[in-house]
């Protein structure tokens, strides 16, 4: 069999139902009782690893011994068979393995309706359907109904500037100027379109388990997170936090004479320097030379259900992943498209601080950057179409953030109706004409930041030719296993998920690898998803909000600990904020939590771990925390829960 013929066989293998493949292998393997050891012990219904490898190659299921071992371990991971002592992975050695279907199992008693008898039948009534919580993922605001009509800002169109030593090196790493695409292999186990967080993890993870992988990126490997998202924004926020700390040092007895000045040019140079220091891990060279991924730099487009074209070459795949992410969406405000505006794709190119900055949008991106630029010296005004900021967050937490930003000097305009944007020949300054609670007025700015949401990148991918359903507002349609309407294609990250976070792209990619390559049945709805907004104070959340619990008619109790009652919050001068934890009524099962405070993003992980492992709030009270720390507030919520239990017990004893 030629290598090309084998590719076709393997592609067929990867699309075969797991049960069908198992039956096929059982027909060709020598399965019988075997003896080993001294004195010898009989192991019933076994096959030998080395013999199985030979048969896999002989039957054309595997191309060589190494490939046979990879396929065997895929099936072992899926629970099809196991080593008789559960001591080894699948190896090309004289080791004994047994199919699960050949195990000599006992059986359980059955009830009259045919279902298995359970201990729960004797110790507690079965939970009703109403008591079962299907998912701990909260309902978050839908994308703007008009999003499909919004203009989409492409990162490539904004460019990377200035082209100093940092940005030049950055481009060399992530989009080498003279990159030469490899010659495509006859077929790939996995082809990934998009090299942001979801695409990079998909490619690296699949290559790490021996799959043949191709990665396609039209502009910069690393995607938004590295280039115009998490990395540069947090570098900027750290400088802004330092500036605020100096200005507010007086309350700690540290007297700073004179005005506090910010060297904005240095701030942005530092941002570029740190960004490029992180870039090598996402570089084209690392993925191609160290990880063994075929990297293609160009625009990938589906030309069929199992083919993708890039730079005039056709890639054949068994499975594929769409990980093209999303980009800034610009609303249809009259005159905006003719004005010089910024988005997250261009704001990090600034070298001069705008004296007056208008921010359209009161979500996480808009608020983080608004507070940062205010602290760095701009006069910032935030515009919101609703009557609040951070619409998906706990209202109490959002109000604390708003108050903190007002103390920094940020102005807010709520219930805004955007009448238009005026500029002189497409140059700054620009005037925002709005109507709000104060009537119609015009406000002039030196720069305008649009932070009204993100639009999934679905255009120009040839999704129709691959039988993949999508729309321009919601992105690629996927099921709970992240599978598109083409069963051989998956989608991950912002292009398919309403939870637009880098860490969700990461874990979504891990799910896709298991489901696409290892017969996995993992579900996205099973994820417990934490997130954080990095204003100061930070807001972090995991699980269901109070409004979700009420809408689902789930009985719950809430335990709250204010940082004004936590010693570390008091001595740090960070007493504003709280830990709020919701538990299921009648139990200590944690259903959701919100933290607002200086270290909320770090603290939320303790609660996420508890939820993921099934640890209740009462048990968190038994976790010893160093004193004094802000995280003691979590333990103290556990104490409050246990006090309620103890009080009821004492009342019973009386």
Buried (B, 14 or more C-beta within 10 A) or exposed (E): EEEEEBBBBBBEBBEBEBEEBBEBBBEBBEBEEBEEEEEEEEBEBBBBBBEBBBBBBEBBBBBEBEBBBBBBBBBBBBEBBBBBEEEBEBBBEEBBBBBEEEEEEEEEEEEEEEEEEEEEEEEEEEEEEEEEBEBBBBEBEEBBEEBBEBBBBEBBEBEBEEEBEBBBBBBBBBBBEEEEBEEBBBBBBBBBBBBBBBBBBBBBBBBEBBBBBBBBBBBBBBBBBBBBBBBBBBBBBBBBBBBBBBEBEEEEEEEEEEEBEBEBEEBBBBBBBBBBEEBEEBBBBBBBEEBBBBBBBBBBBBBBBBBBBBEEBEBBBBBBBBBBBBBBBBBEBEBBEEBBBBBBBBBBBBEEBBEBBBBBBBBBBBBBBBBBBBBBBBBBBBBBBEEBBBBBBBEBBBBBBBEBBEEBEBBBBBBBEBBBBBBEEEEBBBBBBBBBEEEEEEBEBBBBBBBBBBBBBBEEBBBEBBBBEBEBBBBBBBEEBBBBBBBBBBBBBBBBBBBBBBBBBBBBBBBBBBBBBBBBEBBBEEBBBBBBBBBBBBBBBBBBBBEBBEEBEBEBBBBBBBBEEBEBBEEBEBBBBBBBBBBBEEBBBBBBBBBBBBBBBBBBBBBBBBBBEEBBBBBBBEEEBEEBBBBBBBBBBBBBBBEEEEEEEEEEEE
